[in-house]
Amino acid sequence: YYPVSPAQQRLWIIDRLEEGKSPYNIPLAFQIKGGLDEAALFKALDIISRQYDILRTSFVEIDGAPYMQVQDADTFQPEVDKLWHPAHPEELCAIAAARPFVLEKAPLWRLLLIYVEDGVVGMLTFHHIIADGWSMRVFTDTLLSLYKDIVAGKSLLHQPLSLQYKDYAVWMSENMRSEKMMAAQRYWEGEFEKGVTPVALPADNARPLVKAYQGNAIYTTFPADLTDKLQRFSQQQEVTPFIVLLAAFRLLLYRYTAQKDIVIGVPVSGREQGSLDQQIGFFVHTLPVLLNIT
C-alpha cells in the first residue's frame, strides 16, 4: 500500500460523492488499417504493464483514507474486449468510453477492439486517477514502439524505470507538508481573500442544481498569417503564445464583465522535473491565476 498524491485524493473523494458516473474517464479512439497481430499486441501490453506500476494500481480505503495498491506483475491481466463486424463501431466506442470504473478493482484502464471489414477500430479508456493527457501520449508511443519491435522480431531490452508514480506521490505528499509549501499556501490564500468575486458572465441558461456533464466544445482554426503574427509578437515580447492568448482572453472577459480582478484556471502539466517526462500518472493540475486590469 502506498500513499496517494493530493490530486488523486481529490478524484477519490469525487468518486465517493458521484459513484457510478464517469466524468473522469479519458477516452482515446484509433483505427488500424489492415491486419492486427494480436499476439504482438498482447505481449506489448504485458511489457508496458510490467514497466509502469500505475497501470496495475487500484485504490483501497484504510481508516477512511485512500491508498494505492499495486498488483503483482505476474498475475496482472489487462482488460481487453473484442467485437467482430458491428454495424456502428462509433456508438460502441462511445458506450465503452462512458462505462465507469470501480477504483477498488484494477486495471483502471481498458482496451476495446472492434474488428471491422477493413481493419480494427480501438478504444482505449483510462480513469483520470492513474493518467492524464500527457500520459496517454506516453502510453500510446511506448505501446506502438513495442508492437513494431515485436512484429519485426527485434530483441527487447527491458529497462526498469528508476522512478514510479508511487514515488512521486510520496514526495508530493511530503512536499505539501513542508514549511516552504505551507508559507506559499498562506501567501496565496491571502491574495485570493482580497475581494475576488466570481466572474459575472451572461449565460443562456441557469446552472443546474445537479451536474449533468452535458457540456460541449467549440473548435476554431487560426489562419496561417495570424498564427505567424502571433508567433512573431510572442518572440518580440519574450513570452510564449499561450501568454499572449491568455492576455487576450483576459481582456475579452473584462469587456463582458468590467471586472478588474479575475481568476482564471490554467491547466499545467505538473511535470517540472525532466525525469517525469516519460512517466504515466496523474500529474496535471489546474493553477488559479489572478489577473488584474490596471
Contacts in CASP RR format, 6 or more apart in sequence:
PFRMAT RR
TARGET T0000
AUTHOR 0000-0000-0000
METHOD contacts of the structure
MODEL  1
YYPVSPAQQRLWIIDRLEEGKSPYNIPLAFQIKGGLDEAALFKALDIISR
QYDILRTSFVEIDGAPYMQVQDADTFQPEVDKLWHPAHPEELCAIAAARP
FVLEKAPLWRLLLIYVEDGVVGMLTFHHIIADGWSMRVFTDTLLSLYKDI
VAGKSLLHQPLSLQYKDYAVWMSENMRSEKMMAAQRYWEGEFEKGVTPVA
LPADNARPLVKAYQGNAIYTTFPADLTDKLQRFSQQQEVTPFIVLLAAFR
LLLYRYTAQKDIVIGVPVSGREQGSLDQQIGFFVHTLPVLLNIT
1 60 0 8 1.000
1 62 0 8 1.000
1 67 0 8 1.000
1 68 0 8 1.000
1 69 0 8 1.000
2 67 0 8 1.000
2 68 0 8 1.000
2 69 0 8 1.000
2 70 0 8 1.000
2 166 0 8 1.000
2 169 0 8 1.000
2 170 0 8 1.000
3 67 0 8 1.000
3 68 0 8 1.000
3 169 0 8 1.000
3 170 0 8 1.000
3 173 0 8 1.000
4 12 0 8 1.000
4 59 0 8 1.000
4 66 0 8 1.000
4 67 0 8 1.000
4 68 0 8 1.000
4 169 0 8 1.000
4 173 0 8 1.000
5 165 0 8 1.000
5 168 0 8 1.000
5 169 0 8 1.000
5 172 0 8 1.000
5 173 0 8 1.000
5 282 0 8 1.000
6 172 0 8 1.000
6 173 0 8 1.000
6 176 0 8 1.000
7 282 0 8 1.000
7 283 0 8 1.000
7 284 0 8 1.000
7 285 0 8 1.000
8 59 0 8 1.000
8 66 0 8 1.000
8 68 0 8 1.000
8 129 0 8 1.000
8 169 0 8 1.000
8 282 0 8 1.000
9 66 0 8 1.000
11 24 0 8 1.000
11 128 0 8 1.000
11 129 0 8 1.000
11 282 0 8 1.000
12 59 0 8 1.000
12 66 0 8 1.000
12 103 0 8 1.000
12 129 0 8 1.000
14 24 0 8 1.000
15 24 0 8 1.000
15 103 0 8 1.000
15 129 0 8 1.000
18 211 0 8 1.000
20 100 0 8 1.000
21 100 0 8 1.000
21 213 0 8 1.000
22 97 0 8 1.000
22 98 0 8 1.000
22 99 0 8 1.000
22 100 0 8 1.000
22 101 0 8 1.000
23 211 0 8 1.000
23 213 0 8 1.000
24 127 0 8 1.000
24 128 0 8 1.000
24 129 0 8 1.000
25 97 0 8 1.000
25 98 0 8 1.000
25 99 0 8 1.000
25 100 0 8 1.000
25 101 0 8 1.000
25 125 0 8 1.000
25 126 0 8 1.000
25 127 0 8 1.000
25 128 0 8 1.000
26 125 0 8 1.000
26 126 0 8 1.000
26 127 0 8 1.000
26 128 0 8 1.000
26 131 0 8 1.000
26 132 0 8 1.000
26 133 0 8 1.000
26 136 0 8 1.000
27 93 0 8 1.000
27 96 0 8 1.000
27 97 0 8 1.000
27 123 0 8 1.000
27 124 0 8 1.000
27 125 0 8 1.000
28 123 0 8 1.000
28 124 0 8 1.000
28 125 0 8 1.000
28 126 0 8 1.000
28 136 0 8 1.000
28 140 0 8 1.000
29 93 0 8 1.000
29 97 0 8 1.000
29 121 0 8 1.000
29 122 0 8 1.000
29 123 0 8 1.000
29 124 0 8 1.000
30 121 0 8 1.000
30 122 0 8 1.000
30 123 0 8 1.000
30 124 0 8 1.000
30 140 0 8 1.000
31 119 0 8 1.000
31 120 0 8 1.000
31 121 0 8 1.000
31 122 0 8 1.000
32 119 0 8 1.000
32 120 0 8 1.000
32 121 0 8 1.000
32 122 0 8 1.000
33 118 0 8 1.000
33 119 0 8 1.000
34 118 0 8 1.000
34 119 0 8 1.000
34 120 0 8 1.000
35 119 0 8 1.000
35 120 0 8 1.000
36 113 0 8 1.000
36 119 0 8 1.000
36 120 0 8 1.000
37 147 0 8 1.000
37 150 0 8 1.000
37 151 0 8 1.000
40 147 0 8 1.000
40 150 0 8 1.000
40 151 0 8 1.000
41 147 0 8 1.000
42 78 0 8 1.000
42 80 0 8 1.000
43 146 0 8 1.000
43 150 0 8 1.000
44 143 0 8 1.000
44 146 0 8 1.000
44 147 0 8 1.000
44 150 0 8 1.000
45 78 0 8 1.000
45 80 0 8 1.000
45 111 0 8 1.000
45 143 0 8 1.000
46 78 0 8 1.000
47 146 0 8 1.000
47 156 0 8 1.000
47 158 0 8 1.000
48 55 0 8 1.000
48 139 0 8 1.000
48 142 0 8 1.000
48 143 0 8 1.000
48 146 0 8 1.000
49 55 0 8 1.000
49 56 0 8 1.000
49 73 0 8 1.000
49 76 0 8 1.000
49 78 0 8 1.000
49 107 0 8 1.000
50 73 0 8 1.000
50 158 0 8 1.000
51 142 0 8 1.000
51 158 0 8 1.000
51 160 0 8 1.000
51 161 0 8 1.000
52 161 0 8 1.000
52 164 0 8 1.000
52 165 0 8 1.000
52 279 0 8 1.000
52 280 0 8 1.000
53 70 0 8 1.000
53 164 0 8 1.000
53 165 0 8 1.000
53 166 0 8 1.000
54 130 0 8 1.000
54 131 0 8 1.000
54 164 0 8 1.000
54 165 0 8 1.000
54 166 0 8 1.000
54 280 0 8 1.000
54 281 0 8 1.000
55 78 0 8 1.000
55 107 0 8 1.000
55 109 0 8 1.000
55 130 0 8 1.000
55 280 0 8 1.000
56 70 0 8 1.000
56 71 0 8 1.000
56 72 0 8 1.000
56 73 0 8 1.000
56 76 0 8 1.000
56 106 0 8 1.000
56 107 0 8 1.000
57 68 0 8 1.000
57 69 0 8 1.000
57 70 0 8 1.000
57 71 0 8 1.000
57 106 0 8 1.000
57 108 0 8 1.000
57 130 0 8 1.000
57 165 0 8 1.000
57 166 0 8 1.000
58 68 0 8 1.000
58 69 0 8 1.000
58 71 0 8 1.000
58 103 0 8 1.000
58 104 0 8 1.000
58 105 0 8 1.000
58 106 0 8 1.000
58 108 0 8 1.000
59 66 0 8 1.000
59 67 0 8 1.000
59 68 0 8 1.000
59 69 0 8 1.000
59 103 0 8 1.000
59 104 0 8 1.000
59 129 0 8 1.000
60 66 0 8 1.000
60 67 0 8 1.000
60 69 0 8 1.000
60 104 0 8 1.000
61 67 0 8 1.000
68 166 0 8 1.000
68 169 0 8 1.000
69 106 0 8 1.000
70 166 0 8 1.000
71 106 0 8 1.000
76 106 0 8 1.000
76 107 0 8 1.000
77 107 0 8 1.000
78 107 0 8 1.000
78 109 0 8 1.000
78 110 0 8 1.000
78 111 0 8 1.000
79 107 0 8 1.000
79 109 0 8 1.000
79 110 0 8 1.000
79 111 0 8 1.000
80 110 0 8 1.000
80 111 0 8 1.000
80 112 0 8 1.000
80 113 0 8 1.000
81 96 0 8 1.000
81 110 0 8 1.000
81 111 0 8 1.000
81 112 0 8 1.000
81 113 0 8 1.000
82 112 0 8 1.000
82 113 0 8 1.000
82 114 0 8 1.000
82 115 0 8 1.000
83 92 0 8 1.000
83 112 0 8 1.000
83 113 0 8 1.000
83 114 0 8 1.000
83 115 0 8 1.000
84 115 0 8 1.000
85 115 0 8 1.000
85 116 0 8 1.000
85 117 0 8 1.000
86 92 0 8 1.000
86 114 0 8 1.000
86 116 0 8 1.000
89 114 0 8 1.000
89 116 0 8 1.000
89 121 0 8 1.000
92 112 0 8 1.000
92 114 0 8 1.000
92 123 0 8 1.000
93 112 0 8 1.000
93 114 0 8 1.000
93 121 0 8 1.000
93 122 0 8 1.000
93 123 0 8 1.000
96 110 0 8 1.000
96 112 0 8 1.000
96 123 0 8 1.000
96 125 0 8 1.000
97 123 0 8 1.000
97 125 0 8 1.000
99 125 0 8 1.000
101 108 0 8 1.000
101 127 0 8 1.000
103 127 0 8 1.000
103 129 0 8 1.000
108 126 0 8 1.000
108 127 0 8 1.000
108 129 0 8 1.000
108 130 0 8 1.000
109 124 0 8 1.000
109 125 0 8 1.000
109 126 0 8 1.000
109 127 0 8 1.000
109 130 0 8 1.000
109 131 0 8 1.000
110 124 0 8 1.000
110 125 0 8 1.000
111 122 0 8 1.000
111 123 0 8 1.000
111 124 0 8 1.000
111 125 0 8 1.000
112 122 0 8 1.000
112 123 0 8 1.000
112 125 0 8 1.000
113 120 0 8 1.000
113 121 0 8 1.000
113 122 0 8 1.000
114 120 0 8 1.000
114 121 0 8 1.000
114 122 0 8 1.000
114 123 0 8 1.000
124 136 0 8 1.000
124 139 0 8 1.000
124 140 0 8 1.000
126 135 0 8 1.000
126 136 0 8 1.000
126 139 0 8 1.000
128 282 0 8 1.000
129 282 0 8 1.000
130 165 0 8 1.000
130 280 0 8 1.000
130 281 0 8 1.000
130 282 0 8 1.000
131 139 0 8 1.000
131 280 0 8 1.000
131 281 0 8 1.000
131 282 0 8 1.000
132 269 0 8 1.000
132 281 0 8 1.000
132 282 0 8 1.000
132 283 0 8 1.000
132 284 0 8 1.000
133 284 0 8 1.000
134 269 0 8 1.000
134 271 0 8 1.000
134 283 0 8 1.000
134 284 0 8 1.000
135 279 0 8 1.000
135 280 0 8 1.000
135 281 0 8 1.000
135 282 0 8 1.000
135 283 0 8 1.000
138 278 0 8 1.000
138 279 0 8 1.000
138 280 0 8 1.000
139 280 0 8 1.000
146 156 0 8 1.000
149 156 0 8 1.000
150 156 0 8 1.000
161 278 0 8 1.000
161 279 0 8 1.000
162 275 0 8 1.000
163 275 0 8 1.000
163 276 0 8 1.000
163 279 0 8 1.000
164 279 0 8 1.000
165 279 0 8 1.000
165 280 0 8 1.000
165 281 0 8 1.000
165 282 0 8 1.000
168 276 0 8 1.000
168 279 0 8 1.000
168 283 0 8 1.000
175 181 0 8 1.000
191 290 0 8 1.000
192 263 0 8 1.000
192 288 0 8 1.000
192 290 0 8 1.000
194 261 0 8 1.000
195 261 0 8 1.000
196 261 0 8 1.000
196 262 0 8 1.000
196 263 0 8 1.000
196 290 0 8 1.000
197 259 0 8 1.000
197 261 0 8 1.000
199 253 0 8 1.000
199 257 0 8 1.000
199 259 0 8 1.000
199 262 0 8 1.000
200 257 0 8 1.000
200 259 0 8 1.000
201 253 0 8 1.000
201 256 0 8 1.000
201 257 0 8 1.000
202 256 0 8 1.000
222 230 0 8 1.000
230 241 0 8 1.000
230 244 0 8 1.000
230 245 0 8 1.000
231 241 0 8 1.000
233 244 0 8 1.000
234 240 0 8 1.000
234 241 0 8 1.000
234 243 0 8 1.000
234 244 0 8 1.000
237 244 0 8 1.000
246 264 0 8 1.000
246 266 0 8 1.000
246 289 0 8 1.000
246 291 0 8 1.000
249 264 0 8 1.000
250 262 0 8 1.000
250 264 0 8 1.000
250 291 0 8 1.000
250 293 0 8 1.000
251 293 0 8 1.000
253 259 0 8 1.000
253 262 0 8 1.000
253 264 0 8 1.000
254 260 0 8 1.000
254 262 0 8 1.000
254 293 0 8 1.000
260 292 0 8 1.000
260 293 0 8 1.000
260 294 0 8 1.000
261 290 0 8 1.000
261 291 0 8 1.000
261 292 0 8 1.000
261 293 0 8 1.000
262 290 0 8 1.000
262 291 0 8 1.000
263 288 0 8 1.000
263 289 0 8 1.000
263 290 0 8 1.000
263 291 0 8 1.000
264 288 0 8 1.000
264 289 0 8 1.000
264 291 0 8 1.000
265 286 0 8 1.000
265 287 0 8 1.000
265 288 0 8 1.000
265 289 0 8 1.000
266 286 0 8 1.000
266 287 0 8 1.000
266 288 0 8 1.000
266 289 0 8 1.000
267 284 0 8 1.000
267 285 0 8 1.000
267 286 0 8 1.000
267 287 0 8 1.000
268 284 0 8 1.000
268 285 0 8 1.000
268 286 0 8 1.000
268 287 0 8 1.000
269 283 0 8 1.000
269 284 0 8 1.000
270 276 0 8 1.000
270 283 0 8 1.000
270 284 0 8 1.000
270 285 0 8 1.000
271 277 0 8 1.000
271 279 0 8 1.000
271 283 0 8 1.000
276 283 0 8 1.000
END
